[in-house]
Amino acid sequence: MAGTATPATKLLVTQRIDHTVHSYAHDERAESYGSEAVDALGETVGVTAHQVFKTLVIKLDTGKLAVAVLPVPEKLSLKAAAAALGAGKAVMADRTEAERSTGYVFGGISPLGQRKALPTVVDASALDWDRVLCSAGRRGLEIELAPADLVRLSGAVTAAVTAG
C-alpha cells in the first residue's frame, strides 16, 4: 500500500504480524485526532469507537516518559496509568518532548515503532476485542491488528486505565 510506510507499519511487516492499514483524509482543523479517526473509519471499517485506541504520552513522577493506550471515547486515569507502570503519579507529557522521544508528530503518535521505546500500558478493554485500531504513526493513518500483537510488540502491560 503506497504512502503507508511508517516505523510502526515497517515493524509489523518485519515481524510478519497480520494487520491492515486504513487511511482517511485528515482535516487540519480537527481538534480531536481520535474522534476524527472514529468518525472516518467507524462505518467504513465496521468498528465501534471503543475499538479505536488513542496513544497518550505521559510523564511519570520518576521523570520518565511512558505511553498509555486507551479507547478514544474514554478519559485517562493518570493515577491508574502511573500505578500500572510502577509509579506514584503521572501528568500529561509536554507535546514537544513526546514528539522528540517517539519520533512521531502529535496526533499521529503510534504505540509501535517509536524512536525510543517507552514503558507502555494498554487498557485491559483491548483484550475484549478480536481486532483494535491504533495510530500507524501519521495523522490519517490507522493500523488494525489483534490486541495481543499490540501488547506484545509495544512491550506493554495491560490494566484498567480509564477514568470512571
DSSP file with accessible surface (Angstrom, degrees, kcal/mol):
  #  RESIDUE AA STRUCTURE BP1 BP2  ACC     N-H-->O    O-->H-N    N-H-->O    O-->H-N    TCO  KAPPA ALPHA  PHI   PSI    X-CA   Y-CA   Z-CA
    1    1 A M    >         0   0  156      0, 0.0     3,-1.1     0, 0.0     4,-0.1   0.000 360.0 360.0 360.0 114.8    0.0    0.0    0.0
    2    2 A A  T 3   +     0   0  102      1,-0.2     0, 0.0     2,-0.1     0, 0.0  -0.327 360.0  17.2 -67.0 142.2    1.7    3.2   -1.2
    3    3 A G  T 3  S+     0   0   58      1,-0.1    -1,-0.2    -2,-0.0     0, 0.0   0.614  97.8  96.8  78.6  11.3    2.2    6.0    1.2
    4    4 A T    <   +     0   0   16     -3,-1.1     2,-0.6     2,-0.0     5,-0.2   0.293  44.4 123.8-115.5  10.1    1.7    4.0    4.4
    5    5 A A        +     0   0   58      4,-0.1     3,-0.0    -4,-0.1   131,-0.0  -0.614  28.1 145.0 -78.6 117.8    5.2    3.2    5.4
    6    6 A T     >  -     0   0    6     -2,-0.6     4,-2.9     1,-0.0     5,-0.3  -0.901  66.2 -96.4-136.6 168.0    6.0    4.4    8.9
    7    7 A P  H  > S+     0   0   69      0, 0.0     4,-2.0     0, 0.0   106,-0.2   0.889 125.9  52.6 -55.3 -35.4    8.2    2.9   11.6
    8    8 A A  H  > S+     0   0    0    128,-0.4     4,-1.9   104,-0.2   105,-0.2   0.942 111.9  42.4 -66.7 -47.4    5.0    1.2   13.0
    9    9 A T  H  > S+     0   0    9    127,-0.5     4,-2.2     1,-0.2    -1,-0.2   0.888 112.8  53.9 -69.6 -35.0    4.0   -0.4    9.7
   10   10 A K  H  X S+     0   0  124     -4,-2.9     4,-2.9     2,-0.2    -1,-0.2   0.905 106.9  52.5 -63.2 -39.9    7.5   -1.4    8.9
   11   11 A L  H  X S+     0   0   47     -4,-2.0     4,-2.5    -5,-0.3    -2,-0.2   0.927 109.0  49.5 -60.6 -44.4    7.7   -3.1   12.3
   12   12 A L  H  <>S+     0   0    0     -4,-1.9     5,-2.8     2,-0.2     4,-0.2   0.903 113.2  46.0 -63.5 -40.3    4.5   -5.1   11.6
   13   13 A V  H ><5S+     0   0   97     -4,-2.2     3,-1.4     3,-0.2    -2,-0.2   0.946 113.1  49.4 -67.3 -47.4    5.8   -6.2    8.2
   14   14 A T  H 3<5S+     0   0  104     -4,-2.9    -2,-0.2     1,-0.3    -1,-0.2   0.891 114.7  44.7 -59.0 -40.4    9.2   -7.2    9.6
   15   15 A Q  T 3<5S-     0   0   95     -4,-2.5    -1,-0.3    -5,-0.2    -2,-0.2   0.408 110.4-124.6 -84.5   0.0    7.6   -9.2   12.4
   16   16 A R  T < 5 +     0   0  227     -3,-1.4     2,-0.5    -4,-0.2    -3,-0.2   0.899  48.7 168.6  56.1  46.6    5.1  -10.7   10.0
   17   17 A I      < -     0   0   16     -5,-2.8     2,-0.3    -6,-0.1    -1,-0.2  -0.780  40.6-116.9 -92.6 129.9    2.1   -9.6   12.0
   18   18 A D        +     0   0  114     -2,-0.5   128,-0.5     2,-0.0     2,-0.3  -0.507  58.4 140.9 -64.3 120.5   -1.3   -9.8   10.4
   19   19 A H  E     -A  145   0A  43     -2,-0.3     2,-0.4   126,-0.1   126,-0.2  -0.977  42.5-140.4-156.4 164.4   -2.6   -6.3   10.1
   20   20 A T  E     -A  144   0A  60    124,-2.0   124,-3.3    -2,-0.3     2,-0.5  -0.998  15.0-143.4-131.4 136.7   -4.5   -3.9    7.9
   21   21 A V  E     -A  143   0A  16     -2,-0.4     2,-0.4   122,-0.2   122,-0.2  -0.879  16.4-167.3-101.0 129.4   -3.6   -0.2    7.3
   22   22 A H  E     -A  142   0A  35    120,-3.2   120,-3.1    -2,-0.5     2,-0.3  -0.963   2.9-168.1-116.3 133.9   -6.5    2.2    7.0
   23   23 A S  E     +A  141   0A  78     -2,-0.4     2,-0.3   118,-0.2   118,-0.2  -0.866   8.3 173.5-120.3 155.3   -6.2    5.7    5.7
   24   24 A Y        -     0   0   33    116,-2.2     2,-0.7    -2,-0.3    17,-0.0  -0.966  44.5 -85.7-150.6 161.3   -8.5    8.6    5.7
   25   25 A A        -     0   0   97     -2,-0.3     2,-0.3    15,-0.1   115,-0.1  -0.623  44.1-142.3 -75.4 112.6   -8.3   12.3    4.8
   26   26 A H        -     0   0   38     -2,-0.7     2,-0.6   113,-0.2    -1,-0.0  -0.617   7.0-141.2 -76.4 132.4   -7.1   14.1    7.8
   27   27 A D    >   -     0   0   63     -2,-0.3     3,-2.3     1,-0.1     9,-0.1  -0.861   2.7-148.0 -95.4 117.5   -8.7   17.6    8.4
   28   28 A E  T 3  S+     0   0  144     -2,-0.6    -1,-0.1     1,-0.3    -2,-0.0   0.719  98.1  59.3 -58.4 -20.5   -6.1   20.1    9.6
   29   29 A R  T 3  S+     0   0  198     -3,-0.0    -1,-0.3     2,-0.0    -3,-0.0   0.532  76.8 123.1 -86.2  -5.1   -8.9   21.8   11.6
   30   30 A A    <   -     0   0   23     -3,-2.3     3,-0.2     1,-0.1    -4,-0.0  -0.307  42.2-169.7 -60.4 135.3   -9.6   18.7   13.6
   31   31 A E  S    S+     0   0  190      1,-0.3     2,-0.5     2,-0.0    -1,-0.1   0.662  78.1  43.8 -99.4 -22.5   -9.4   19.2   17.3
   32   32 A S     >  -     0   0   57      1,-0.1     4,-2.1     2,-0.0    -1,-0.3  -0.929  63.1-170.9-126.6 105.7   -9.6   15.6   18.4
   33   33 A Y  H  > S+     0   0   51     -2,-0.5     4,-2.0     1,-0.2    -1,-0.1   0.872  88.0  51.7 -64.6 -37.3   -7.5   13.3   16.3
   34   34 A G  H  > S+     0   0   17      2,-0.2     4,-2.4     1,-0.2    -1,-0.2   0.932 110.0  47.7 -65.3 -45.6   -9.0   10.1   17.9
   35   35 A S  H  > S+     0   0   53      1,-0.2     4,-2.9     2,-0.2     5,-0.2   0.876 109.0  55.4 -63.5 -35.5  -12.6   11.3   17.2
   36   36 A E  H  X S+     0   0   25     -4,-2.1     4,-2.6     2,-0.2    -1,-0.2   0.929 108.6  47.7 -62.4 -42.7  -11.7   12.1   13.7
   37   37 A A  H  X S+     0   0    0     -4,-2.0     4,-2.6     2,-0.2     5,-0.3   0.921 112.1  49.4 -63.8 -43.7  -10.4    8.5   13.2
   38   38 A V  H  X S+     0   0   23     -4,-2.4     4,-2.6     1,-0.2     5,-0.2   0.943 114.0  45.5 -60.5 -47.6  -13.6    7.1   14.8
   39   39 A D  H  < S+     0   0  135     -4,-2.9     4,-0.4     1,-0.2    -2,-0.2   0.909 117.1  44.3 -63.2 -41.6  -15.8    9.3   12.5
   40   40 A A  H  < S+     0   0   37     -4,-2.6     4,-0.4    -5,-0.2    -1,-0.2   0.854 128.0  25.1 -72.9 -35.3  -13.8    8.5    9.4
   41   41 A L  H  X>S+     0   0    5     -4,-2.6     4,-2.6    -5,-0.2     5,-0.6   0.600  94.3  91.8-108.8 -14.4  -13.4    4.7    9.9
   42   42 A G  I  X>S+     0   0   17     -4,-2.6     5,-1.2    -5,-0.3     4,-0.9   0.912 102.1  24.9 -50.0 -51.8  -16.3    3.7   12.1
   43   43 A E  I  45S+     0   0  188     -4,-0.4    -1,-0.2    -5,-0.2    -2,-0.1   0.898 122.4  51.8 -84.1 -40.2  -18.7    2.9    9.3
   44   44 A T  I  45S+     0   0  113     -4,-0.4    -2,-0.2     1,-0.2    -1,-0.1   0.869 122.8  30.6 -68.2 -33.8  -16.3    2.0    6.5
   45   45 A V  I  <5S-     0   0   35     -4,-2.6    -1,-0.2     2,-0.1    -2,-0.2   0.689 105.7-125.6 -96.2 -21.6  -14.3   -0.4    8.6
   46   46 A G  I  << +     0   0   61     -4,-0.9     2,-0.3    -5,-0.6    -3,-0.2   0.892  61.0 133.7  79.5  39.2  -17.2   -1.6   10.8
   47   47 A V      < -     0   0   16     -5,-1.2    -1,-0.3    -6,-0.4     2,-0.2  -0.858  51.5-122.7-117.9 158.0  -15.7   -0.9   14.2
   48   48 A T    >   -     0   0   69     -2,-0.3     3,-2.0     1,-0.1     4,-0.5  -0.543  32.7-105.1 -91.4 166.0  -17.1    0.8   17.3
   49   49 A A  G >  S+     0   0   32      1,-0.3     3,-1.1    -2,-0.2    23,-0.7   0.821 119.7  61.2 -59.1 -31.3  -15.5    3.9   18.9
   50   50 A H  G 3  S+     0   0   73      1,-0.2    -1,-0.3    21,-0.2    24,-0.0   0.551  97.5  58.3 -77.8  -5.1  -14.2    1.6   21.7
   51   51 A Q  G <  S+     0   0   24     -3,-2.0    82,-2.8    81,-0.1     2,-0.6   0.540  90.3  81.7 -94.9 -10.5  -12.2   -0.4   19.3
   52   52 A V  B <  S-b  133   0A   1     -3,-1.1    20,-2.9    -4,-0.5     2,-0.4  -0.873  71.6-159.2 -98.7 119.8  -10.2    2.6   18.2
   53   53 A F  E     -D   71   0B   3     80,-3.5    82,-0.4    -2,-0.6     2,-0.3  -0.807   6.0-147.9-107.8 139.8   -7.4    3.4   20.6
   54   54 A K  E     -D   70   0B  57     16,-3.3    16,-1.8    -2,-0.4     2,-0.6  -0.721  12.4-134.9-100.7 154.3   -5.6    6.6   21.2
   55   55 A T  E     -D   69   0B  20     -2,-0.3     2,-0.4    54,-0.2    14,-0.2  -0.952  22.4-175.0-113.1 117.7   -2.0    6.9   22.3
   56   56 A L  E     -D   68   0B  41     12,-3.1    12,-3.0    -2,-0.6     2,-0.5  -0.946  16.4-143.8-116.1 134.0   -1.2    9.4   25.0
   57   57 A V  E     -D   67   0B   8     -2,-0.4    36,-2.2    10,-0.2     2,-0.3  -0.839  24.8-177.5 -97.3 128.6    2.3   10.2   26.2
   58   58 A I  E     -DE  66  92B   0      8,-2.6     8,-2.5    -2,-0.5     2,-0.5  -0.806  24.0-130.4-121.6 163.2    2.6   10.8   30.0
   59   59 A K  E     -DE  65  91B  66     32,-3.4    32,-2.1    -2,-0.3     6,-0.2  -0.976  23.4-144.8-118.0 121.5    5.4   11.8   32.3
   60   60 A L  E >   - E   0  90B  11      4,-3.1     3,-2.6    -2,-0.5    30,-0.2  -0.395  28.3-107.9 -80.2 161.3    5.8    9.7   35.4
   61   61 A D  T 3  S+     0   0   94     28,-2.1    29,-0.1     1,-0.3    -1,-0.1   0.609 118.5  69.4 -67.7  -5.3    6.9   11.1   38.8
   62   62 A T  T 3  S-     0   0   88     27,-0.3    -1,-0.3     2,-0.2     3,-0.1   0.520 118.5-112.0 -82.5  -8.2   10.2    9.3   38.1
   63   63 A G  S <  S+     0   0   44     -3,-2.6     2,-0.2     1,-0.3    -2,-0.1   0.312  79.5 123.1  92.8  -6.7   10.8   11.9   35.3
   64   64 A K        -     0   0  145      1,-0.1    -4,-3.1    -5,-0.1    -1,-0.3  -0.619  60.9-122.5 -90.6 149.2   10.5    9.2   32.6
   65   65 A L  E     +D   59   0B  15     -2,-0.2     2,-0.3    -6,-0.2    -6,-0.2  -0.532  33.7 174.5 -82.8 154.5    8.1    9.3   29.7
   66   66 A A  E     -D   58   0B   0     -8,-2.5    -8,-2.6    -2,-0.2     2,-0.4  -0.912  23.9-119.0-150.3 173.4    5.6    6.5   29.2
   67   67 A V  E     -Df  57 120B   0     52,-2.8    54,-2.4    -2,-0.3     2,-0.4  -0.966  13.7-166.2-125.9 137.6    2.7    5.6   27.0
   68   68 A A  E     -Df  56 121B   0    -12,-3.0   -12,-3.1    -2,-0.4     2,-0.5  -0.989   7.1-164.9-120.4 131.7   -1.0    4.9   27.8
   69   69 A V  E     +Df  55 122B   0     52,-2.5    54,-3.2    -2,-0.4   -14,-0.2  -0.975  23.9 149.6-120.1 121.4   -3.2    3.4   25.1
   70   70 A L  E     -D   54   0B   0    -16,-1.8   -16,-3.3    -2,-0.5     6,-0.1  -0.954  51.2 -70.3-149.1 163.3   -6.9    3.5   25.6
   71   71 A P  E >   -D   53   0B   1      0, 0.0     3,-1.6     0, 0.0   -18,-0.3  -0.277  45.9-121.2 -59.4 140.5  -10.3    3.7   23.7
   72   72 A V  T 3  S+     0   0   12    -20,-2.9   -37,-0.1   -23,-0.7   -22,-0.1   0.870 108.6  53.1 -51.4 -44.5  -10.9    7.1   22.1
   73   73 A P  T 3  S+     0   0   65      0, 0.0    -1,-0.3     0, 0.0     2,-0.2   0.700  98.1  84.3 -70.5 -13.8  -14.1    7.8   23.9
   74   74 A E  S <  S-     0   0   58     -3,-1.6     2,-0.3     1,-0.0    -4,-0.1  -0.504  73.1-129.5 -91.8 157.5  -12.6    7.3   27.3
   75   75 A K        -     0   0  158     88,-0.4    88,-2.9    -2,-0.2     2,-0.3  -0.790  29.3-113.2 -99.9 147.4  -10.6    9.6   29.6
   76   76 A L  B     -H  162   0C  27     -2,-0.3     2,-0.9    86,-0.2    86,-0.2  -0.605  12.6-142.7 -82.0 134.4   -7.3    8.5   31.0
   77   77 A S     >  -     0   0   31     84,-3.2     4,-2.5    -2,-0.3     5,-0.2  -0.869  12.8-166.0 -90.8 104.9   -6.8    8.0   34.7
   78   78 A L  H  > S+     0   0   55     -2,-0.9     4,-2.7     1,-0.2     5,-0.2   0.878  87.7  54.3 -60.0 -36.7   -3.3    9.3   35.2
   79   79 A K  H  > S+     0   0  169      2,-0.2     4,-2.5     1,-0.2    -1,-0.2   0.928 110.3  45.1 -64.2 -44.9   -3.3    7.7   38.7
   80   80 A A  H  > S+     0   0   29      2,-0.2     4,-2.4     1,-0.2    -2,-0.2   0.904 113.8  49.6 -66.9 -40.2   -4.2    4.2   37.3
   81   81 A A  H  X S+     0   0    0     -4,-2.5     4,-1.4    80,-0.3    -2,-0.2   0.934 111.6  48.7 -64.3 -44.4   -1.7    4.5   34.4
   82   82 A A  H  <>S+     0   0    0     -4,-2.7     5,-3.2    -5,-0.2     3,-0.5   0.938 112.1  49.0 -60.0 -46.8    1.1    5.6   36.8
   83   83 A A  H ><5S+     0   0   68     -4,-2.5     3,-1.7     1,-0.2    -1,-0.2   0.910 108.0  53.8 -61.1 -41.4    0.3    2.6   39.1
   84   84 A A  H 3<5S+     0   0   33     -4,-2.4    -1,-0.2     1,-0.3    -2,-0.2   0.808 111.6  46.4 -63.6 -27.2    0.3    0.2   36.2
   85   85 A L  T 3<5S-     0   0   37     -4,-1.4    -1,-0.3    -3,-0.5    -2,-0.2   0.220 123.2-103.2-101.0  11.6    3.7    1.4   35.3
   86   86 A G  T < 5S+     0   0   72     -3,-1.7     2,-0.3     1,-0.3    -3,-0.2   0.724  82.5 117.4  79.1  23.1    5.1    1.2   38.8
   87   87 A A      < -     0   0   13     -5,-3.2    -1,-0.3    -6,-0.2    -2,-0.1  -0.762  63.6-133.8-118.0 166.0    5.0    5.0   39.6
   88   88 A G  S    S+     0   0   49     -2,-0.3     2,-0.3     1,-0.2    -5,-0.2   0.855  82.7   3.0 -85.3 -39.0    3.1    7.0   42.1
   89   89 A K        -     0   0  154     -7,-0.2   -28,-2.1    -8,-0.1     2,-0.3  -0.939  58.0-166.9-144.3 165.5    1.9    9.8   39.9
   90   90 A A  E     -E   60   0B  12     -2,-0.3     2,-0.3   -30,-0.2   -30,-0.2  -0.984   2.0-166.4-151.7 155.5    1.8   11.0   36.3
   91   91 A V  E     -E   59   0B  88    -32,-2.1   -32,-3.4    -2,-0.3     2,-0.2  -0.907  43.6 -82.7-132.7 164.3    1.0   14.1   34.2
   92   92 A M  E     -E   58   0B  98     -2,-0.3   -34,-0.3   -34,-0.2     2,-0.1  -0.470  54.1-115.9 -67.0 138.2    0.4   14.6   30.5
   93   93 A A        -     0   0   18    -36,-2.2     2,-0.1    -2,-0.2   -36,-0.1  -0.374  31.8 -93.1 -74.0 154.9    3.8   14.9   28.8
   94   94 A D     >  -     0   0   92      1,-0.1     4,-2.6    -2,-0.1     5,-0.2  -0.462  33.7-126.8 -64.5 136.2    4.8   18.1   27.0
   95   95 A R  H  > S+     0   0  114      1,-0.2     4,-2.5     2,-0.2     5,-0.2   0.906 108.1  47.4 -55.1 -47.6    3.9   17.9   23.3
   96   96 A T  H  > S+     0   0   70      1,-0.2     4,-2.6     2,-0.2    -1,-0.2   0.916 112.5  49.4 -63.5 -42.3    7.4   18.7   22.1
   97   97 A E  H  > S+     0   0   55      2,-0.2     4,-2.4     1,-0.2    -1,-0.2   0.900 111.0  50.5 -63.9 -39.9    9.0   16.2   24.5
   98   98 A A  H  X S+     0   0    3     -4,-2.6     4,-2.4     2,-0.2     6,-0.4   0.924 112.6  45.9 -64.8 -44.4    6.6   13.5   23.3
   99   99 A E  H  X S+     0   0   53     -4,-2.5     4,-2.4    -5,-0.2     5,-0.3   0.922 113.4  49.2 -65.2 -43.5    7.3   14.1   19.7
  100  100 A R  H  < S+     0   0  159     -4,-2.6    -2,-0.2    -5,-0.2    -1,-0.2   0.919 115.2  43.9 -63.0 -42.7   11.1   14.2   20.2
  101  101 A S  H  < S+     0   0   21     -4,-2.4    15,-1.1    -5,-0.2    -2,-0.2   0.910 122.2  35.1 -71.6 -42.2   11.0   11.0   22.2
  102  102 A T  H  < S-     0   0    1     -4,-2.4    13,-2.7    -5,-0.2    -2,-0.2   0.757  95.3-131.3 -85.9 -26.6    8.7    8.9   20.0
  103  103 A G  S  < S+     0   0   35     -4,-2.4     2,-0.3     1,-0.3    -3,-0.1   0.527  72.1 109.3  84.2   6.6    9.7   10.3   16.6
  104  104 A Y  S    S-     0   0   12     -6,-0.4    -1,-0.3    -5,-0.3     2,-0.2  -0.818  72.3-109.4-114.9 157.6    6.1   10.9   15.7
  105  105 A V    >   -     0   0   64     32,-0.4     3,-2.5    -2,-0.3    32,-0.1  -0.555  46.2 -90.6 -83.8 145.7    4.0   14.0   15.3
  106  106 A F  T 3  S+     0   0   80      1,-0.3    -1,-0.1    -2,-0.2    33,-0.1  -0.284 118.3  28.1 -54.1 133.3    1.4   14.9   17.9
  107  107 A G  T 3  S+     0   0   25    -52,-0.2    -1,-0.3    -3,-0.1    31,-0.1   0.338 120.7  59.3  90.5  -6.8   -1.9   13.4   16.8
  108  108 A G    <   +     0   0    0     -3,-2.5     2,-0.4    29,-0.1    -3,-0.2   0.078  67.6 138.1-137.1  21.5   -0.1   10.6   15.0
  109  109 A I        -     0   0   13    -54,-0.2    26,-0.3    -5,-0.2   -54,-0.2  -0.592  36.7-158.6 -75.3 124.2    1.9    9.0   17.8
  110  110 A S        -     0   0    0     -2,-0.4    26,-0.1     2,-0.2    -6,-0.1  -0.779  23.1-136.7-100.1 148.3    1.8    5.3   17.5
  111  111 A P  S    S+     0   0    5      0, 0.0     2,-0.3     0, 0.0     3,-0.2   0.597  90.1  69.1 -75.1  -6.5    2.5    2.9   20.4
  112  112 A L  S    S+     0   0    2     23,-0.3  -104,-0.2     1,-0.2    -2,-0.2  -0.856  98.7  13.3-114.6 146.3    4.6    0.9   17.9
  113  113 A G  S    S+     0   0   26     -2,-0.3    -1,-0.2    40,-0.2  -105,-0.1   0.759  76.8 171.8  69.5  27.3    7.9    1.7   16.2
  114  114 A Q        -     0   0   22     -3,-0.2     3,-0.3     1,-0.1   -11,-0.2  -0.347  44.4-120.1 -69.9 150.5    8.8    4.6   18.5
  115  115 A R  S    S+     0   0  176    -13,-2.7     2,-0.5     1,-0.3   -13,-0.2   0.912 109.4  21.2 -54.2 -45.9   12.3    6.1   18.2
  116  116 A K  S    S-     0   0  138    -15,-1.1    -1,-0.3     0, 0.0     2,-0.2  -0.972  95.0-124.2-126.3 112.8   12.8    5.3   21.8
  117  117 A A        -     0   0   92     -2,-0.5    -5,-0.1    -3,-0.3     3,-0.0  -0.388  31.4-158.1 -61.0 124.2   10.6    2.5   23.2
  118  118 A L        -     0   0   12     -2,-0.2   -52,-0.2    -7,-0.1    -4,-0.1  -0.766  29.6 -89.7-103.4 151.0    8.7    3.9   26.2
  119  119 A P        -     0   0   64      0, 0.0   -52,-2.8     0, 0.0     2,-0.4  -0.353  56.2-160.7 -54.4 136.7    7.1    1.9   29.0
  120  120 A T  E     -f   67   0B   5     35,-0.4    37,-2.0   -54,-0.2     2,-0.4  -0.972  23.6-167.4-133.4 141.2    3.6    1.3   27.8
  121  121 A V  E     -fg  68 157B   0    -54,-2.4   -52,-2.5    -2,-0.4     2,-0.5  -0.996  10.2-160.5-124.4 130.8    0.2    0.4   29.4
  122  122 A V  E     -fg  69 158B   0     35,-2.8    37,-1.6    -2,-0.4   -52,-0.2  -0.942  32.8-105.9-107.8 131.3   -2.7   -0.7   27.2
  123  123 A D  E >   - g   0 159B   8    -54,-3.2     3,-2.2    -2,-0.5     4,-0.3  -0.324  26.6-126.1 -57.2 135.0   -6.2   -0.5   28.7
  124  124 A A  G >  S+     0   0   37     35,-1.4     3,-1.6     1,-0.3     4,-0.2   0.730 102.4  77.1 -58.5 -22.4   -7.4   -4.0   29.5
  125  125 A S  G >  S+     0   0   30      1,-0.3     3,-1.8    34,-0.2    -1,-0.3   0.747  77.9  74.7 -62.8 -20.4  -10.6   -3.5   27.5
  126  126 A A  G X  S+     0   0    0     -3,-2.2     3,-1.8     1,-0.3    -1,-0.3   0.873  86.5  62.3 -58.4 -34.0   -8.5   -4.0   24.3
  127  127 A L  G <  S+     0   0   89     -3,-1.6    -1,-0.3    -4,-0.3    -2,-0.2   0.599  88.6  70.7 -71.7  -8.2   -8.4   -7.7   25.1
  128  128 A D  G <  S+     0   0  132     -3,-1.8     2,-0.3    -4,-0.2    -1,-0.3   0.576  93.5  69.7 -79.1 -11.0  -12.2   -7.8   24.8
  129  129 A W  S <  S-     0   0   76     -3,-1.8     3,-0.1    -4,-0.2   -78,-0.0  -0.790  70.9-143.6-111.1 153.2  -11.9   -7.3   21.0
  130  130 A D  S    S+     0   0  143     -2,-0.3     2,-0.3     1,-0.3    -1,-0.1   0.841  94.5  16.4 -74.9 -37.3  -10.7   -9.6   18.2
  131  131 A R        -     0   0   48     15,-0.2     2,-0.3    16,-0.1    -1,-0.3  -0.992  67.5-174.3-137.7 144.0   -9.2   -6.5   16.4
  132  132 A V  E     - C   0 145A   0     13,-2.8    13,-2.5    -2,-0.3     2,-0.4  -0.902  16.9-134.4-130.4 162.9   -8.4   -3.0   17.6
  133  133 A L  E     +bC  52 144A   0    -82,-2.8   -80,-3.5    -2,-0.3     2,-0.3  -0.935  26.6 164.1-118.2 143.5   -7.2    0.1   15.7
  134  134 A C  E     - C   0 143A   0      9,-1.9     9,-3.4    -2,-0.4   -80,-0.1  -0.939  48.0 -66.1-146.7 169.0   -4.4    2.5   16.8
  135  135 A S  E     - C   0 142A   9    -82,-0.4   -23,-0.3   -26,-0.3     7,-0.3  -0.280  30.2-152.2 -60.3 139.8   -2.3    5.1   15.1
  136  136 A A  E     -     0   0A   0      5,-2.4  -127,-0.5     2,-0.4  -128,-0.4   0.377  61.4 -84.9 -91.3   1.9    0.0    3.9   12.4
  137  137 A G  E    S+     0   0A  11      4,-0.4   -32,-0.4     1,-0.2     2,-0.3   0.574 105.7  71.3 106.8  13.0    2.4    6.9   13.1
  138  138 A R  E >  S- C   0 141A 102      3,-0.5     3,-1.7   -31,-0.1    -2,-0.4  -0.976  88.5 -97.9-155.1 142.9    0.8    9.6   10.9
  139  139 A R  T 3  S+     0   0   51     -2,-0.3  -113,-0.2     1,-0.3   -31,-0.1  -0.431 113.5  25.7 -61.0 133.8   -2.4   11.6   11.2
  140  140 A G  T 3  S+     0   0    5      1,-0.2  -116,-2.2  -115,-0.1     2,-0.4   0.574 104.1  98.9  87.4  10.9   -5.0   10.0    8.9
  141  141 A L  E <   +AC  23 138A   6     -3,-1.7    -5,-2.4  -118,-0.2    -3,-0.5  -0.986  46.0 177.3-137.2 123.4   -3.4    6.5    9.2
  142  142 A E  E     -AC  22 135A  13   -120,-3.1  -120,-3.2    -2,-0.4     2,-0.5  -0.937  19.5-141.5-125.8 149.2   -4.6    3.7   11.5
  143  143 A I  E     -AC  21 134A   0     -9,-3.4    -9,-1.9    -2,-0.3     2,-0.5  -0.923   8.8-155.4-108.5 133.1   -3.4    0.1   12.0
  144  144 A E  E     +AC  20 133A  34   -124,-3.3  -124,-2.0    -2,-0.5     2,-0.3  -0.936  34.9 139.7-105.5 125.5   -5.9   -2.7   12.6
  145  145 A L  E     -AC  19 132A   0    -13,-2.5   -13,-2.8    -2,-0.5  -126,-0.1  -0.963  56.9 -74.9-155.5 170.1   -4.4   -5.6   14.5
  146  146 A A    >>  -     0   0   24   -128,-0.5     4,-1.9    -2,-0.3     3,-0.6  -0.513  40.5-129.0 -71.0 138.2   -5.0   -8.2   17.2
  147  147 A P  H 3> S+     0   0    9      0, 0.0     4,-2.7     0, 0.0     5,-0.2   0.861 107.9  59.5 -59.5 -33.4   -4.8   -6.7   20.6
  148  148 A A  H 3> S+     0   0   64      1,-0.2     4,-2.5     2,-0.2     5,-0.2   0.888 105.7  49.0 -63.3 -35.2   -2.4   -9.4   21.8
  149  149 A D  H <> S+     0   0   34     -3,-0.6     4,-2.8     2,-0.2     5,-0.3   0.902 109.7  51.7 -69.3 -40.2    0.0   -8.3   19.0
  150  150 A L  H  X S+     0   0    0     -4,-1.9     4,-1.8     2,-0.2     6,-0.3   0.947 113.2  44.7 -59.0 -47.5   -0.3   -4.7   20.0
  151  151 A V  H  X>S+     0   0   26     -4,-2.7     5,-2.1     2,-0.2     4,-0.7   0.943 116.4  45.6 -63.8 -46.9    0.5   -5.6   23.6
  152  152 A R  H ><5S+     0   0  135     -4,-2.5     3,-0.9    -5,-0.2    -2,-0.2   0.940 114.5  45.5 -64.9 -48.6    3.4   -7.9   22.7
  153  153 A L  H 3<5S+     0   0   35     -4,-2.8   -40,-0.2     1,-0.3    -1,-0.2   0.791 115.5  46.5 -70.6 -26.5    5.1   -5.6   20.2
  154  154 A S  H 3<5S-     0   0   19     -4,-1.8    -1,-0.3    -5,-0.3    -2,-0.2   0.506 106.2-126.6 -89.9  -5.1    4.8   -2.5   22.4
  155  155 A G  T <<5 +     0   0   64     -3,-0.9   -35,-0.4    -4,-0.7    -3,-0.2   0.812  55.0 165.7  66.5  28.2    6.1   -4.4   25.4
  156  156 A A      < -     0   0   15     -5,-2.1     2,-0.3    -6,-0.3   -35,-0.2  -0.324  38.8-141.3 -81.4 158.2    3.0   -3.3   27.3
  157  157 A V  E     -g  121   0B  68    -37,-2.0   -35,-2.8    -3,-0.1     2,-0.4  -0.729  25.0-130.6 -99.8 158.8    1.3   -4.2   30.4
  158  158 A T  E     +g  122   0B  60     -2,-0.3     2,-0.3   -37,-0.2   -35,-0.2  -0.938  39.9 141.8-114.1 141.7   -2.4   -4.3   30.5
  159  159 A A  E     -g  123   0B  27    -37,-1.6   -35,-1.4    -2,-0.4     2,-0.8  -0.962  59.0 -87.2-164.9 159.8   -4.5   -2.6   33.2
  160  160 A A        +     0   0   73     -2,-0.3   -76,-0.1   -37,-0.2   -37,-0.1  -0.698  52.7 160.0 -75.4 112.4   -7.7   -0.7   33.6
  161  161 A V        +     0   0    0     -2,-0.8   -84,-3.2   -92,-0.1   -80,-0.3   0.234  31.0 110.1-122.2  11.7   -6.5    2.9   33.0
  162  162 A T  B    S-H   76   0C  39    -86,-0.2     2,-0.4   -82,-0.1   -86,-0.2  -0.626  70.2-114.8 -89.0 151.0   -9.7    4.7   32.1
  163  163 A A              0   0   46    -88,-2.9   -88,-0.4    -2,-0.2    -2,-0.1  -0.681 360.0 360.0 -83.3 133.8  -11.3    7.2   34.5
  164  164 A G              0   0  123     -2,-0.4    -1,-0.1   -90,-0.1    -2,-0.1   0.399 360.0 360.0  90.8 360.0  -14.6    6.3   35.9
